[in-house]
Amino acid sequence: MHFIYCFSRNECELFCSVPAHLRDGDTDYMRFILRYFSILKFGFPPGYQYVCSEKDLFQSISANNHSLSEEQYLWCRNFAGVFMRFFSKSLPAGQNLDTITELLTKIRVNSLGFPFNKDETLGWCLDTRASMFNHSCAPNCAIVQGEDGLLLVKTKKEVKKGEE
């Protein structure tokens, strides 16, 4: 059977096994985790260019739990509990409530929404390199979409040596 078919089918079957009321509305976090589970099961799809193994995919990204409010952390923990309830028999090896909670906190803190306007977010991405930029409540740079759909980091003002 073709790899892409198996990968996509696994992800789709997992998604469809969740009760319909949980699939309504915003499913971005669920899809991030289902994609990760499929990567753990089948490896990276052809064309993915990562410099690490499947198991190390999120190891370089910090959860920055100190930057989450208690409410945000509890949301991640409770959502991880949903995965445990619906996928306990099909979780990849080594995945449990704590590892899924940590994954969700990493996604929550490091994912980037696009098209980057205040009215709409069409989707999210999680890039390990872009996640390494310093985070700031008053950022001096922004992520913009360049030609050909490339995501670029552009300064919003002149940045002097030593400024973050």
SERO-4910 file (N, C-alpha, C, O; in steps of 0.05 Angstrom, whole numbers):
BEGIN
 pado doro    nc1    nc2    nc3   cac1   cac2   cac3    cc1    cc2    cc3    oc1    oc2    oc3
  Met    A     17    -23      0      0      0      0     18     25      0     39     25     13
  His    A     11     45    -14     26     70    -17     29     84     10      9     86     25
  Phe    A     53     94     16     59    106     42     40    130     48     28    130     70
  Ile    A     36    148     29     19    172     34     -9    163     41    -22    175     58
  Tyr    A    -19    143     27    -45    133     32    -47    123     61    -66    129     75
  Cys    A    -28    107     70    -28     96     97    -27    118    117    -41    118    137
  Phe    A     -9    137    113     -5    160    131    -31    176    134    -41    180    156
  Ser    A    -42    184    111    -67    200    111    -90    184    122   -107    195    137
  Arg    A    -92    159    115   -114    142    124   -113    140    154   -134    141    167
  Asn    A    -89    135    165    -87    133    194    -96    159    208   -111    158    227
  Glu    A    -87    181    198    -94    207    210   -124    211    208   -137    220    227
  Cys    A   -136    205    185   -164    209    181   -181    190    198   -201    198    210
  Glu    A   -172    165    200   -186    146    217   -186    154    247   -206    152    261
  Leu    A   -163    164    256   -162    174    283   -181    198    287   -196    199    307
  Phe    A   -180    217    268   -198    240    270   -227    232    270   -243    242    286
  Cys    A   -235    214    253   -263    205    251   -272    188    274   -296    185    279
  Ser    A   -253    177    290   -260    161    313   -268    179    337   -279    169    357
  Val    A   -263    205    335   -270    223    356   -300    230    353   -309    234    330
  Pro    A   -315    232    374   -343    239    372   -347    265    356   -331    283    358
  Ala    A   -368    266    341   -374    288    323   -373    315    337   -363    334    325
  His    A   -384    317    361   -385    343    375   -357    353    381   -353    378    384
  Leu    A   -337    336    382   -309    345    387   -295    353    361   -274    366    361
  Arg    A   -307    345    338   -296    352    312   -307    378    301   -299    387    280
  Asp    A   -327    390    315   -339    415    306   -321    438    314   -307    437    335
  Gly    A   -320    459    298   -305    483    305   -275    479    301   -266    467    282
  Asp    A   -260    491    319   -231    492    317   -218    465    324   -220    456    347
  Thr    A   -206    452    305   -194    425    310   -164    426    305   -151    405    303
  Asp    A   -152    450    305   -123    452    299   -106    437    318    -88    422    310
  Tyr    A   -111    439    344    -95    425    364    -97    395    360    -78    380    362
  Met    A   -122    386    356   -126    357    352   -111    347    327    -98    326    328
  Arg    A   -111    363    306    -98    354    281    -67    355    285    -54    338    273
  Phe    A    -56    374    300    -28    373    306    -20    347    319      0    334    311
  Ile    A    -35    339    339    -28    314    353    -33    290    336    -17    271    337
  Leu    A    -55    289    321    -59    266    304    -38    263    282    -29    241    276
  Arg    A    -28    286    272     -6    285    253     19    274    266     33    257    254
  Tyr    A     24    283    290     48    273    305     46    243    310     65    228    306
  Phe    A     22    234    318     18    205    322     23    189    296     34    168    296
  Ser    A     14    200    273     18    187    248     48    187    240     58    167    229
  Ile    A     62    208    247     91    209    242    105    188    259    123    174    249
  Leu    A     97    185    284    109    165    301    103    137    291    120    119    293
  Lys    A     80    133    279     73    106    269     86     99    243     96     77    239
  Phe    A     86    119    224     96    113    197    122    127    189    133    121    168
  Gly    A    132    145    206    155    161    198    145    186    183    121    190    179
  Phe    A    164    202    174    157    226    159    147    220    131    158    202    118
  Pro    A    127    235    122    118    231     94    141    238     75    158    255     82
  Pro    A    141    227     51    161    235     31    160    265     26    138    277     24
  Gly    A    182    278     23    183    306     18    187    323     43    196    346     41
  Tyr    A    182    312     67    187    326     92    217    328     95    231    308     91
  Gln    A    227    351    103    256    354    107    261    361    135    261    385    142
  Tyr    A    266    342    152    272    346    180    300    336    185    310    317    173
  Val    A    313    348    205    341    341    211    342    325    237    362    324    251
  Cys    A    320    312    244    319    296    269    302    272    264    289    269    243
  Ser    A    301    254    284    284    231    281    255    238    289    250    260    300
  Glu    A    237    220    283    209    225    290    205    230    320    190    248    328
  Lys    A    219    214    336    216    216    365    227    242    376    218    251    397
  Asp    A    247    254    362    259    279    371    247    304    360    256    326    364
  Leu    A    225    301    344    213    323    330    208    347    347    213    370    338
  Phe    A    197    343    371    189    366    388    208    370    411    203    387    428
  Gln    A    230    355    412    248    357    435    262    384    436    268    394    458
  Ser    A    268    396    413    283    422    414    265    446    420    276    468    424
  Ile    A    239    442    421    221    464    426    214    465    456    207    444    468
  Ser    A    217    488    468    211    491    496    181    494    501    166    506    485
  Ala    A    171    482    522    143    485    530    138    512    542    115    521    542
  Asn    A    158    526    552    155    552    564    131    553    583    115    572    582
  Asn    A    129    533    599    106    532    617    103    556    635     81    563    643
  His    A    125    570    640    124    594    656    108    617    642     98    635    655
  Ser    A    106    615    616     91    636    601     61    630    598     46    646    588
  Leu    A     53    606    607     25    598    605     11    606    631     23    603    653
  Ser    A    -13    615    629    -29    619    653    -38    592    664    -36    572    649
  Glu    A    -47    591    688    -57    566    699    -80    556    683    -83    532    678
  Glu    A    -97    574    673   -120    567    657   -111    554    631   -122    534    622
  Gln    A    -90    565    618    -80    554    593    -68    526    597    -72    508    582
  Tyr    A    -52    524    619    -40    498    625    -62    477    630    -60    454    621
  Leu    A    -82    484    646   -104    465    652   -119    458    626   -128    435    624
  Trp    A   -123    477    608   -135    470    582   -119    449    568   -131    429    558
  Cys    A    -93    452    567    -75    432    554    -78    405    568    -79    384    555
  Arg    A    -78    405    594    -80    380    610   -107    367    605   -108    342    601
  Asn    A   -128    382    605   -155    371    601   -158    360    572   -170    339    568
  Phe    A   -147    375    553   -148    366    525   -132    340    522   -140    322    507
  Ala    A   -109    338    536    -93    313    535   -110    290    546   -108    268    537
  Gly    A   -126    296    567   -144    276    578   -164    266    558   -171    242    558
  Val    A   -173    283    540   -192    275    519   -178    254    501   -190    234    493
  Phe    A   -152    259    494   -138    240    478   -134    214    492   -137    192    480
  Met    A   -129    215    518   -126    190    533   -152    175    533   -152    150    531
  Arg    A   -174    188    535   -200    175    536   -207    162    509   -217    139    509
  Phe    A   -202    175    487   -210    165    461   -189    148    447   -196    132    430
  Phe    A   -164    152    454   -142    138    439   -125    121    457   -103    113    449
  Ser    A   -133    115    481   -116    100    500   -105     74    488    -83     66    494
  Lys    A   -121     60    472   -113     35    461    -96     38    436    -83     19    427
  Ser    A    -96     61    424    -81     65    399    -59     86    401    -48     95    381
  Leu    A    -52     94    425    -31    114    429     -4    102    420      1     79    426
  Pro    A     13    118    407     40    109    401     55    103    427     49    114    448
  Ala    A     74     85    426     90     77    449    102    102    462    112    120    448
  Gly    A    101    103    488    113    125    503     95    149    507    103    168    520
  Gln    A     72    149    495     54    171    497     34    167    520     22    145    523
  Asn    A     31    187    537     14    185    560      3    213    567      9    232    552
  Leu    A    -11    216    588    -23    242    595     -2    264    598     -6    286    588
  Asp    A     21    258    610     42    278    613     55    286    587     59    309    582
  Thr    A     61    266    570     74    273    545     56    288    526     65    305    511
  Ile    A     30    281    526     11    295    509      7    323    519      4    342    503
  Thr    A      5    326    546      3    353    557     26    371    549     23    394    541
  Glu    A     50    359    552     74    375    544     74    382    515     81    404    507
  Leu    A     66    364    498     64    369    469     44    392    464     50    410    448
  Leu    A     21    391    477      1    413    474     12    440    483      6    460    471
  Thr    A     27    440    505     38    466    515     58    476    495     60    500    490
  Lys    A     74    458    483     93    467    462     79    478    438     88    498    427
  Ile    A     58    465    430     42    475    407     30    502    413     31    521    397
  Arg    A     18    504    437      5    529    445     24    553    446     17    575    437
  Val    A     48    549    456     67    571    459     82    577    433     89    600    428
  Asn    A     87    557    416    105    560    393     92    561    366    106    567    346
  Ser    A     67    554    363     55    553    336     50    581    326     45    600    341
  Leu    A     51    584    300     47    610    287     22    609    269     19    591    252
  Gly    A      5    628    274    -20    629    258    -15    645    232      1    663    231
  Phe    A    -30    638    211    -28    653    186    -56    655    176    -72    637    180
  Pro    A    -64    676    162    -49    696    148    -40    720    165    -33    740    154
  Phe    A    -40    717    191    -29    737    209    -44    764    208    -32    785    207
  Asn    A    -70    762    210    -85    786    215   -103    782    238   -107    759    247
  Lys    A   -114    803    249   -130    801    274   -158    789    269   -171    781    288
  Asp    A   -167    789    244   -194    780    239   -196    750    233   -217    738    239
  Glu    A   -176    738    222   -178    711    213   -151    696    215   -130    707    210
  Thr    A   -153    671    223   -130    653    221   -139    630    205   -157    615    213
  Leu    A   -126    626    182   -134    604    164   -121    578    172   -130    556    164
  Gly    A   -100    579    187    -86    554    195    -63    561    213    -58    584    220
  Trp    A    -49    540    221    -27    543    239     -3    526    229     -7    506    216
  Cys    A     21    535    236     44    518    231     62    518    256     60    535    273
  Leu    A     78    498    258     97    495    280    124    489    267    129    467    258
  Asp    A    141    509    267    167    507    255    188    508    278    189    528    292
  Thr    A    204    488    280    223    487    302    243    510    301    252    520    321
  Arg    A    251    518    277    270    540    275    257    567    281    269    583    296
  Ala    A    233    572    271    220    597    277    213    599    307    211    621    318
  Ser    A    209    576    320    202    576    348    225    585    365    222    590    389
  Met    A    249    586    354    272    594    370    276    624    372    293    633    387
  Phe    A    260    639    357    262    668    360    253    676    388    236    663    400
  Asn    A    265    697    398    257    706    425    228    715    423    219    727    403
  His    A    213    710    444    185    718    446    184    745    461    200    749    480
  Ser    A    166    762    453    165    788    465    136    798    464    121    793    445
  Cys    A    128    813    485    102    826    485    102    851    468     81    861    460
  Ala    A    126    861    462    130    884    444    150    876    423    173    886    424
  Pro    A    143    859    404    163    848    385    173    870    366    159    888    358
  Asn    A    198    866    358    210    885    338    211    872    311    222    883    292
  Cys    A    199    848    308    197    835    282    170    822    280    156    818    299
  Ala    A    163    814    255    138    801    250    142    780    229    160    781    213
  Ile    A    125    760    229    125    739    209    105    748    188     82    753    193
  Val    A    115    749    163     99    757    141    100    736    119    119    720    118
  Gln    A     80    737    102     81    718     79     93    732     55     83    753     47
  Gly    A    114    720     45    128    732     22    118    720     -4     97    706     -4
  Glu    A    132    726    -25    125    714    -51    126    684    -50    142    673    -34
  Asp    A    111    671    -66    110    642    -68    101    629    -41    106    605    -37
  Gly    A     88    644    -23     78    633      1     98    628     23     92    617     44
  Leu    A    123    637     19    144    633     39    138    650     63    129    673     61
  Leu    A    143    639     87    140    654    111    167    667    118    188    653    118
  Leu    A    167    693    123    192    708    128    190    723    154    168    730    163
  Val    A    213    727    167    214    744    190    225    770    181    247    772    171
  Lys    A    210    792    186    219    819    178    219    836    203    201    835    219
  Thr    A    239    853    205    239    872    227    218    894    222    213    902    199
  Lys    A    206    903    244    186    924    242    198    952    245    186    972    239
  Lys    A    223    952    255    238    977    258    268    970    258    275    946    258
  Glu    A    284    989    258    313    984    259    320    971    286    311    980    307
  Val    A    335    950    285    343    936    309    373    941    313    390    933    296
  Lys    A    380    954    335    407    960    341    421    936    354    407    919    366
  Lys    A    447    934    352    463    913    364    456    911    394    457    931    408
  Gly    A    451    887    403    444    883    431    415    884    438    407    875    459
  Glu    A    398    894    419    369    894    423    358    866    416    368    853    398
  Glu    A    338    859    429    325    834    422    298    840    411    283    821    403
***
